[in-house]
Amino acid sequence: MVKIRLTRGGAKKRPFYHIVVTDQRNKRDGRAIERIGYYNPVARGAEPRVQLDTARIEHWVGVGAQLSEKVDQLYRDAVKAAAEPAQAAA
């Protein structure tokens, strides 16, 4: 089964996660099919905390991929944040 999940990177005590599409049998930081964004939980100042390619996530979910809990939460927050400026402009 194909999953959309986080892979860990970054330095010790400074985590950085890539959001990837991978087979669920692969190791956490193993081979990925596609990299579709990142999550930086320790972002400071003007650094972006999350960057997602929502169109690619929708594509992969459409062909049967499943989101991990954290990626699902990040995706929902990104969609909500993208909808708020559109509502404010209307």
Biopython code that builds the backbone (N, CA, C, O; Angstrom):
import numpy as np
from Bio.PDB.StructureBuilder import StructureBuilder

atoms = [
    (1, "MET", "N", (0.839, -1.170, 0.000)),
    (1, "MET", "CA", (0.000, 0.000, 0.000)),
    (1, "MET", "C", (0.895, 1.247, 0.000)),
    (1, "MET", "O", (1.953, 1.267, 0.629)),
    (2, "VAL", "N", (0.460, 2.259, -0.699)),
    (2, "VAL", "CA", (1.210, 3.512, -0.784)),
    (2, "VAL", "C", (0.764, 4.434, 0.334)),
    (2, "VAL", "O", (-0.432, 4.602, 0.572)),
    (3, "LYS", "N", (1.730, 5.032, 1.019)),
    (3, "LYS", "CA", (1.452, 5.947, 2.132)),
    (3, "LYS", "C", (2.109, 7.293, 1.866)),
    (3, "LYS", "O", (3.138, 7.374, 1.195)),
    (4, "ILE", "N", (1.510, 8.335, 2.393)),
    (4, "ILE", "CA", (2.114, 9.667, 2.394)),
    (4, "ILE", "C", (2.477, 9.934, 3.850)),
    (4, "ILE", "O", (1.602, 10.025, 4.711)),
    (5, "ARG", "N", (3.776, 10.057, 4.116)),
    (5, "ARG", "CA", (4.241, 10.169, 5.497)),
    (5, "ARG", "C", (5.486, 11.036, 5.583)),
    (5, "ARG", "O", (5.980, 11.544, 4.575)),
    (6, "LEU", "N", (5.985, 11.197, 6.803)),
    (6, "LEU", "CA", (7.159, 12.023, 7.063)),
    (6, "LEU", "C", (8.424, 11.183, 7.071)),
    (6, "LEU", "O", (8.417, 10.040, 7.527)),
    (7, "THR", "N", (9.524, 11.760, 6.560)),
    (7, "THR", "CA", (10.849, 11.177, 6.744)),
    (7, "THR", "C", (11.694, 12.209, 7.463)),
    (7, "THR", "O", (11.625, 13.397, 7.150)),
    (8, "ARG", "N", (12.482, 11.772, 8.413)),
    (8, "ARG", "CA", (13.226, 12.699, 9.250)),
    (8, "ARG", "C", (14.570, 13.057, 8.638)),
    (8, "ARG", "O", (15.261, 12.223, 8.054)),
    (9, "GLY", "N", (14.906, 14.310, 8.792)),
    (9, "GLY", "CA", (16.201, 14.811, 8.371)),
    (9, "GLY", "C", (16.634, 15.847, 9.387)),
    (9, "GLY", "O", (16.079, 15.912, 10.484)),
    (10, "GLY", "N", (17.606, 16.648, 9.040)),
    (10, "GLY", "CA", (18.053, 17.692, 9.953)),
    (10, "GLY", "C", (19.101, 17.192, 10.911)),
    (10, "GLY", "O", (19.508, 16.031, 10.872)),
    (11, "ALA", "N", (19.528, 18.084, 11.765)),
    (11, "ALA", "CA", (20.584, 17.780, 12.723)),
    (11, "ALA", "C", (19.999, 17.275, 14.042)),
    (11, "ALA", "O", (18.787, 17.290, 14.253)),
    (12, "LYS", "N", (20.870, 16.842, 14.894)),
    (12, "LYS", "CA", (20.472, 16.409, 16.229)),
    (12, "LYS", "C", (19.811, 17.584, 16.949)),
    (12, "LYS", "O", (20.355, 18.688, 16.972)),
    (13, "LYS", "N", (18.659, 17.347, 17.526)),
    (13, "LYS", "CA", (17.872, 18.349, 18.249)),
    (13, "LYS", "C", (17.320, 19.453, 17.346)),
    (13, "LYS", "O", (16.773, 20.432, 17.853)),
    (14, "ARG", "N", (17.447, 19.323, 16.029)),
    (14, "ARG", "CA", (16.875, 20.272, 15.047)),
    (14, "ARG", "C", (16.187, 19.463, 13.945)),
    (14, "ARG", "O", (16.699, 19.381, 12.829)),
    (15, "PRO", "N", (15.032, 18.866, 14.249)),
    (15, "PRO", "CA", (14.394, 18.001, 13.264)),
    (15, "PRO", "C", (13.865, 18.772, 12.061)),
    (15, "PRO", "O", (13.489, 19.939, 12.164)),
    (16, "PHE", "N", (13.846, 18.103, 10.939)),
    (16, "PHE", "CA", (13.294, 18.622, 9.694)),
    (16, "PHE", "C", (12.703, 17.417, 8.980)),
    (16, "PHE", "O", (13.363, 16.385, 8.857)),
    (17, "TYR", "N", (11.488, 17.532, 8.518)),
    (17, "TYR", "CA", (10.814, 16.383, 7.920)),
    (17, "TYR", "C", (10.430, 16.669, 6.476)),
    (17, "TYR", "O", (9.914, 17.741, 6.163)),
    (18, "HIS", "N", (10.686, 15.704, 5.600)),
    (18, "HIS", "CA", (10.189, 15.761, 4.232)),
    (18, "HIS", "C", (8.891, 14.969, 4.205)),
    (18, "HIS", "O", (8.768, 13.941, 4.872)),
    (19, "ILE", "N", (7.935, 15.446, 3.440)),
    (19, "ILE", "CA", (6.678, 14.726, 3.249)),
    (19, "ILE", "C", (6.818, 13.973, 1.933)),
    (19, "ILE", "O", (6.989, 14.574, 0.872)),
    (20, "VAL", "N", (6.743, 12.653, 2.018)),
    (20, "VAL", "CA", (7.028, 11.804, 0.855)),
    (20, "VAL", "C", (5.912, 10.795, 0.613)),
    (20, "VAL", "O", (5.132, 10.464, 1.507)),
    (21, "VAL", "N", (5.865, 10.324, -0.620)),
    (21, "VAL", "CA", (4.997, 9.222, -1.012)),
    (21, "VAL", "C", (5.900, 8.000, -1.097)),
    (21, "VAL", "O", (6.921, 8.026, -1.785)),
    (22, "THR", "N", (5.528, 6.927, -0.398)),
    (22, "THR", "CA", (6.365, 5.735, -0.364)),
    (22, "THR", "C", (5.516, 4.495, -0.130)),
    (22, "THR", "O", (4.361, 4.587, 0.284)),
    (23, "ASP", "N", (6.095, 3.355, -0.394)),
    (23, "ASP", "CA", (5.449, 2.089, -0.071)),
    (23, "ASP", "C", (5.550, 1.908, 1.444)),
    (23, "ASP", "O", (6.593, 2.193, 2.033)),
    (24, "GLN", "N", (4.495, 1.446, 2.061)),
    (24, "GLN", "CA", (4.491, 1.341, 3.518)),
    (24, "GLN", "C", (5.521, 0.355, 4.057)),
    (24, "GLN", "O", (5.873, 0.416, 5.235)),
    (25, "ARG", "N", (6.010, -0.553, 3.213)),
    (25, "ARG", "CA", (6.994, -1.535, 3.662)),
    (25, "ARG", "C", (8.408, -0.971, 3.725)),
    (25, "ARG", "O", (9.289, -1.587, 4.324)),
    (26, "ASN", "N", (8.637, 0.188, 3.120)),
    (26, "ASN", "CA", (9.965, 0.805, 3.166)),
    (26, "ASN", "C", (10.247, 1.377, 4.546)),
    (26, "ASN", "O", (9.326, 1.693, 5.300)),
    (27, "LYS", "N", (11.521, 1.505, 4.868)),
    (27, "LYS", "CA", (11.920, 2.090, 6.138)),
    (27, "LYS", "C", (11.508, 3.552, 6.193)),
    (27, "LYS", "O", (11.234, 4.166, 5.162)),
    (28, "ARG", "N", (11.464, 4.104, 7.392)),
    (28, "ARG", "CA", (11.029, 5.495, 7.575)),
    (28, "ARG", "C", (11.815, 6.463, 6.698)),
    (28, "ARG", "O", (11.228, 7.323, 6.041)),
    (29, "ASP", "N", (13.121, 6.329, 6.685)),
    (29, "ASP", "CA", (13.961, 7.219, 5.891)),
    (29, "ASP", "C", (14.464, 6.545, 4.629)),
    (29, "ASP", "O", (15.476, 6.954, 4.059)),
    (30, "GLY", "N", (13.758, 5.512, 4.193)),
    (30, "GLY", "CA", (14.182, 4.755, 3.023)),
    (30, "GLY", "C", (13.745, 5.391, 1.717)),
    (30, "GLY", "O", (13.457, 6.585, 1.646)),
    (31, "ARG", "N", (13.703, 4.568, 0.699)),
    (31, "ARG", "CA", (13.388, 5.018, -0.654)),
    (31, "ARG", "C", (11.975, 5.598, -0.730)),
    (31, "ARG", "O", (11.038, 5.064, -0.136)),
    (32, "ALA", "N", (11.840, 6.691, -1.467)),
    (32, "ALA", "CA", (10.545, 7.344, -1.644)),
    (32, "ALA", "C", (10.193, 7.398, -3.125)),
    (32, "ALA", "O", (11.078, 7.458, -3.979)),
    (33, "ILE", "N", (8.914, 7.376, -3.419)),
    (33, "ILE", "CA", (8.441, 7.493, -4.793)),
    (33, "ILE", "C", (8.519, 8.955, -5.233)),
    (33, "ILE", "O", (8.984, 9.261, -6.330)),
    (34, "GLU", "N", (8.050, 9.864, -4.349)),
    (34, "GLU", "CA", (8.020, 11.283, -4.689)),
    (34, "GLU", "C", (8.073, 12.110, -3.409)),
    (34, "GLU", "O", (7.489, 11.734, -2.393)),
    (35, "ARG", "N", (8.769, 13.226, -3.464)),
    (35, "ARG", "CA", (8.826, 14.172, -2.354)),
    (35, "ARG", "C", (7.848, 15.301, -2.665)),
    (35, "ARG", "O", (7.968, 15.957, -3.700)),
    (36, "ILE", "N", (6.880, 15.532, -1.777)),
    (36, "ILE", "CA", (5.817, 16.495, -2.082)),
    (36, "ILE", "C", (5.726, 17.655, -1.102)),
    (36, "ILE", "O", (4.743, 18.397, -1.115)),
    (37, "GLY", "N", (6.724, 17.822, -0.263)),
    (37, "GLY", "CA", (6.715, 18.972, 0.634)),
    (37, "GLY", "C", (7.632, 18.752, 1.812)),
    (37, "GLY", "O", (8.394, 17.786, 1.865)),
    (38, "TYR", "N", (7.541, 19.678, 2.764)),
    (38, "TYR", "CA", (8.335, 19.546, 3.982)),
    (38, "TYR", "C", (7.610, 20.152, 5.168)),
    (38, "TYR", "O", (6.657, 20.916, 5.012)),
    (39, "TYR", "N", (8.083, 19.793, 6.368)),
    (39, "TYR", "CA", (7.544, 20.280, 7.633)),
    (39, "TYR", "C", (8.728, 20.591, 8.528)),
    (39, "TYR", "O", (9.556, 19.723, 8.804)),
    (40, "ASN", "N", (8.800, 21.836, 8.978)),
    (40, "ASN", "CA", (9.885, 22.281, 9.844)),
    (40, "ASN", "C", (9.288, 22.699, 11.188)),
    (40, "ASN", "O", (8.861, 23.844, 11.330)),
    (41, "PRO", "N", (9.245, 21.798, 12.181)),
    (41, "PRO", "CA", (8.587, 22.114, 13.449)),
    (41, "PRO", "C", (9.307, 23.168, 14.289)),
    (41, "PRO", "O", (8.713, 23.728, 15.210)),
    (42, "VAL", "N", (10.570, 23.446, 13.988)),
    (42, "VAL", "CA", (11.320, 24.433, 14.777)),
    (42, "VAL", "C", (11.616, 25.691, 13.963)),
    (42, "VAL", "O", (12.630, 26.352, 14.187)),
    (43, "ALA", "N", (10.733, 26.025, 13.017)),
    (43, "ALA", "CA", (10.926, 27.217, 12.181)),
    (43, "ALA", "C", (10.864, 28.472, 13.051)),
    (43, "ALA", "O", (10.058, 28.570, 13.976)),
    (44, "ARG", "N", (11.727, 29.416, 12.730)),
    (44, "ARG", "CA", (11.777, 30.674, 13.477)),
    (44, "ARG", "C", (11.641, 31.838, 12.513)),
    (44, "ARG", "O", (12.030, 31.749, 11.348)),
    (45, "GLY", "N", (11.089, 32.922, 13.012)),
    (45, "GLY", "CA", (11.008, 34.136, 12.214)),
    (45, "GLY", "C", (10.182, 33.960, 10.951)),
    (45, "GLY", "O", (9.048, 33.485, 10.997)),
    (46, "ALA", "N", (10.762, 34.348, 9.826)),
    (46, "ALA", "CA", (10.048, 34.304, 8.550)),
    (46, "ALA", "C", (10.167, 32.951, 7.842)),
    (46, "ALA", "O", (9.640, 32.789, 6.741)),
    (47, "GLU", "N", (10.841, 31.988, 8.449)),
    (47, "GLU", "CA", (10.970, 30.666, 7.832)),
    (47, "GLU", "C", (9.595, 30.012, 7.728)),
    (47, "GLU", "O", (8.833, 30.034, 8.694)),
    (48, "PRO", "N", (9.265, 29.430, 6.574)),
    (48, "PRO", "CA", (7.977, 28.729, 6.471)),
    (48, "PRO", "C", (8.008, 27.440, 7.288)),
    (48, "PRO", "O", (9.005, 26.718, 7.290)),
    (49, "ARG", "N", (6.907, 27.161, 7.979)),
    (49, "ARG", "CA", (6.819, 25.968, 8.819)),
    (49, "ARG", "C", (6.425, 24.742, 7.998)),
    (49, "ARG", "O", (6.937, 23.645, 8.221)),
    (50, "VAL", "N", (5.513, 24.937, 7.047)),
    (50, "VAL", "CA", (5.030, 23.825, 6.225)),
    (50, "VAL", "C", (4.944, 24.282, 4.778)),
    (50, "VAL", "O", (4.521, 25.403, 4.492)),
    (51, "GLN", "N", (5.349, 23.402, 3.868)),
    (51, "GLN", "CA", (5.192, 23.639, 2.432)),
    (51, "GLN", "C", (4.694, 22.335, 1.845)),
    (51, "GLN", "O", (5.355, 21.303, 1.959)),
    (52, "LEU", "N", (3.521, 22.381, 1.211)),
    (52, "LEU", "CA", (2.910, 21.186, 0.635)),
    (52, "LEU", "C", (2.490, 21.433, -0.803)),
    (52, "LEU", "O", (2.077, 22.538, -1.156)),
    (53, "ASP", "N", (2.594, 20.413, -1.624)),
    (53, "ASP", "CA", (2.045, 20.449, -2.968)),
    (53, "ASP", "C", (0.684, 19.762, -2.892)),
    (53, "ASP", "O", (0.581, 18.551, -3.086)),
    (54, "THR", "N", (-0.364, 20.548, -2.605)),
    (54, "THR", "CA", (-1.688, 19.970, -2.361)),
    (54, "THR", "C", (-2.248, 19.264, -3.587)),
    (54, "THR", "O", (-2.991, 18.292, -3.452)),
    (55, "ALA", "N", (-1.903, 19.738, -4.786)),
    (55, "ALA", "CA", (-2.393, 19.074, -5.996)),
    (55, "ALA", "C", (-1.844, 17.651, -6.093)),
    (55, "ALA", "O", (-2.565, 16.729, -6.476)),
    (56, "ARG", "N", (-0.577, 17.474, -5.749)),
    (56, "ARG", "CA", (0.022, 16.131, -5.789)),
    (56, "ARG", "C", (-0.559, 15.235, -4.691)),
    (56, "ARG", "O", (-0.739, 14.036, -4.903)),
    (57, "ILE", "N", (-0.851, 15.804, -3.530)),
    (57, "ILE", "CA", (-1.478, 15.012, -2.465)),
    (57, "ILE", "C", (-2.847, 14.533, -2.921)),
    (57, "ILE", "O", (-3.195, 13.368, -2.731)),
    (58, "GLU", "N", (-3.626, 15.430, -3.521)),
    (58, "GLU", "CA", (-4.950, 15.046, -4.023)),
    (58, "GLU", "C", (-4.832, 13.963, -5.093)),
    (58, "GLU", "O", (-5.645, 13.040, -5.137)),
    (59, "HIS", "N", (-3.824, 14.075, -5.951)),
    (59, "HIS", "CA", (-3.606, 13.042, -6.975)),
    (59, "HIS", "C", (-3.342, 11.682, -6.334)),
    (59, "HIS", "O", (-3.970, 10.686, -6.694)),
    (60, "TRP", "N", (-2.410, 11.647, -5.382)),
    (60, "TRP", "CA", (-2.041, 10.374, -4.764)),
    (60, "TRP", "C", (-3.183, 9.786, -3.952)),
    (60, "TRP", "O", (-3.371, 8.569, -3.956)),
    (61, "VAL", "N", (-3.950, 10.616, -3.258)),
    (61, "VAL", "CA", (-5.106, 10.114, -2.514)),
    (61, "VAL", "C", (-6.147, 9.580, -3.495)),
    (61, "VAL", "O", (-6.825, 8.593, -3.211)),
    (62, "GLY", "N", (-6.271, 10.229, -4.641)),
    (62, "GLY", "CA", (-7.204, 9.774, -5.668)),
    (62, "GLY", "C", (-6.869, 8.403, -6.239)),
    (62, "GLY", "O", (-7.764, 7.681, -6.678)),
    (63, "VAL", "N", (-5.599, 8.041, -6.236)),
    (63, "VAL", "CA", (-5.211, 6.721, -6.751)),
    (63, "VAL", "C", (-5.013, 5.701, -5.626)),
    (63, "VAL", "O", (-4.503, 4.606, -5.862)),
    (64, "GLY", "N", (-5.420, 6.066, -4.394)),
    (64, "GLY", "CA", (-5.450, 5.079, -3.322)),
    (64, "GLY", "C", (-4.430, 5.227, -2.210)),
    (64, "GLY", "O", (-4.388, 4.379, -1.319)),
    (65, "ALA", "N", (-3.601, 6.271, -2.221)),
    (65, "ALA", "CA", (-2.621, 6.446, -1.148)),
    (65, "ALA", "C", (-3.326, 6.860, 0.137)),
    (65, "ALA", "O", (-4.384, 7.489, 0.103)),
    (66, "GLN", "N", (-2.732, 6.503, 1.265)),
    (66, "GLN", "CA", (-3.279, 6.885, 2.559)),
    (66, "GLN", "C", (-2.330, 7.837, 3.254)),
    (66, "GLN", "O", (-1.111, 7.686, 3.172)),
    (67, "LEU", "N", (-2.898, 8.824, 3.944)),
    (67, "LEU", "CA", (-2.108, 9.804, 4.685)),
    (67, "LEU", "C", (-1.846, 9.294, 6.095)),
    (67, "LEU", "O", (-2.709, 8.664, 6.706)),
    (68, "SER", "N", (-0.643, 9.571, 6.612)),
    (68, "SER", "CA", (-0.388, 9.292, 8.022)),
    (68, "SER", "C", (-1.148, 10.337, 8.840)),
    (68, "SER", "O", (-1.616, 11.333, 8.288)),
    (69, "GLU", "N", (-1.273, 10.120, 10.135)),
    (69, "GLU", "CA", (-2.037, 11.042, 10.981)),
    (69, "GLU", "C", (-1.477, 12.456, 10.936)),
    (69, "GLU", "O", (-2.233, 13.413, 10.770)),
    (70, "LYS", "N", (-0.172, 12.599, 11.081)),
    (70, "LYS", "CA", (0.445, 13.923, 11.097)),
    (70, "LYS", "C", (0.330, 14.620, 9.744)),
    (70, "LYS", "O", (0.057, 15.819, 9.688)),
    (71, "VAL", "N", (0.534, 13.890, 8.669)),
    (71, "VAL", "CA", (0.426, 14.484, 7.333)),
    (71, "VAL", "C", (-1.020, 14.904, 7.070)),
    (71, "VAL", "O", (-1.256, 15.947, 6.460)),
    (72, "ASP", "N", (-1.987, 14.106, 7.522)),
    (72, "ASP", "CA", (-3.395, 14.460, 7.366)),
    (72, "ASP", "C", (-3.687, 15.767, 8.096)),
    (72, "ASP", "O", (-4.386, 16.632, 7.568)),
    (73, "GLN", "N", (-3.160, 15.914, 9.297)),
    (73, "GLN", "CA", (-3.351, 17.144, 10.071)),
    (73, "GLN", "C", (-2.706, 18.337, 9.356)),
    (73, "GLN", "O", (-3.322, 19.398, 9.254)),
    (74, "LEU", "N", (-1.492, 18.178, 8.869)),
    (74, "LEU", "CA", (-0.809, 19.261, 8.157)),
    (74, "LEU", "C", (-1.553, 19.626, 6.869)),
    (74, "LEU", "O", (-1.663, 20.805, 6.531)),
    (75, "TYR", "N", (-2.056, 18.639, 6.164)),
    (75, "TYR", "CA", (-2.791, 18.866, 4.919)),
    (75, "TYR", "C", (-4.075, 19.645, 5.190)),
    (75, "TYR", "O", (-4.378, 20.604, 4.480)),
    (76, "ARG", "N", (-4.826, 19.244, 6.205)),
    (76, "ARG", "CA", (-6.067, 19.944, 6.537)),
    (76, "ARG", "C", (-5.791, 21.391, 6.929)),
    (76, "ARG", "O", (-6.531, 22.292, 6.533)),
    (77, "ASP", "N", (-4.736, 21.621, 7.703)),
    (77, "ASP", "CA", (-4.369, 22.986, 8.089)),
    (77, "ASP", "C", (-3.975, 23.822, 6.868)),
    (77, "ASP", "O", (-4.324, 24.999, 6.787)),
    (78, "ALA", "N", (-3.250, 23.218, 5.918)),
    (78, "ALA", "CA", (-2.822, 23.938, 4.717)),
    (78, "ALA", "C", (-4.021, 24.297, 3.843)),
    (78, "ALA", "O", (-4.078, 25.396, 3.291)),
    (79, "VAL", "N", (-4.970, 23.385, 3.715)),
    (79, "VAL", "CA", (-6.167, 23.660, 2.913)),
    (79, "VAL", "C", (-6.995, 24.758, 3.571)),
    (79, "VAL", "O", (-7.515, 25.645, 2.895)),
    (80, "LYS", "N", (-7.113, 24.692, 4.901)),
    (80, "LYS", "CA", (-7.876, 25.713, 5.628)),
    (80, "LYS", "C", (-7.200, 27.084, 5.491)),
    (80, "LYS", "O", (-7.879, 28.088, 5.280)),
    (81, "ALA", "N", (-5.885, 27.128, 5.607)),
    (81, "ALA", "CA", (-5.148, 28.389, 5.488)),
    (81, "ALA", "C", (-5.259, 28.966, 4.082)),
    (81, "ALA", "O", (-5.314, 30.184, 3.917)),
    (82, "ALA", "N", (-5.293, 28.111, 3.075)),
    (82, "ALA", "CA", (-5.425, 28.579, 1.697)),
    (82, "ALA", "C", (-6.833, 29.108, 1.432)),
    (82, "ALA", "O", (-7.011, 30.000, 0.602)),
    (83, "ALA", "N", (-7.826, 28.572, 2.121)),
    (83, "ALA", "CA", (-9.208, 29.002, 1.923)),
    (83, "ALA", "C", (-9.511, 30.326, 2.624)),
    (83, "ALA", "O", (-10.367, 31.081, 2.163)),
    (84, "GLU", "N", (-8.828, 30.617, 3.722)),
    (84, "GLU", "CA", (-9.099, 31.846, 4.482)),
    (84, "GLU", "C", (-8.833, 33.126, 3.684)),
    (84, "GLU", "O", (-9.684, 34.016, 3.700)),
    (85, "PRO", "N", (-7.685, 33.270, 2.979)),
    (85, "PRO", "CA", (-7.495, 34.494, 2.195)),
    (85, "PRO", "C", (-8.519, 34.639, 1.073)),
    (85, "PRO", "O", (-8.889, 35.758, 0.719)),
    (86, "ALA", "N", (-8.977, 33.532, 0.516)),
    (86, "ALA", "CA", (-9.983, 33.582, -0.541)),
    (86, "ALA", "C", (-11.303, 34.088, 0.004)),
    (86, "ALA", "O", (-12.008, 34.835, -0.673)),
    (87, "GLN", "N", (-11.647, 33.688, 1.226)),
    (87, "GLN", "CA", (-12.894, 34.152, 1.841)),
    (87, "GLN", "C", (-12.782, 35.625, 2.229)),
    (87, "GLN", "O", (-13.759, 36.365, 2.120)),
    (88, "ALA", "N", (-11.620, 36.054, 2.672)),
    (88, "ALA", "CA", (-11.427, 37.451, 3.073)),
    (88, "ALA", "C", (-11.504, 38.379, 1.864)),
    (88, "ALA", "O", (-11.955, 39.519, 1.987)),
    (89, "ALA", "N", (-11.069, 37.901, 0.695)),
    (89, "ALA", "CA", (-11.088, 38.720, -0.510)),
    (89, "ALA", "C", (-12.504, 38.855, -1.071)),
    (89, "ALA", "O", (-12.808, 39.823, -1.767)),
    (90, "ALA", "N", (-13.362, 37.890, -0.769)),
    (90, "ALA", "CA", (-14.733, 37.908, -1.313)),
    (90, "ALA", "C", (-15.652, 38.842, -0.570)),
    (90, "ALA", "O", (-16.827, 38.957, -0.916)),
]
sb = StructureBuilder()
sb.init_structure("model")
sb.init_model(0)
sb.init_chain("A")
sb.init_seg("    ")
for serial, (resi, resn, name, xyz) in enumerate(atoms, 1):
    if name == "N":
        sb.init_residue(resn, " ", resi, " ")
    sb.init_atom(name, np.array(xyz, "f"), 0.0, 1.0, " ", f" {name:<3s}", serial, name[0])
structure = sb.get_structure()
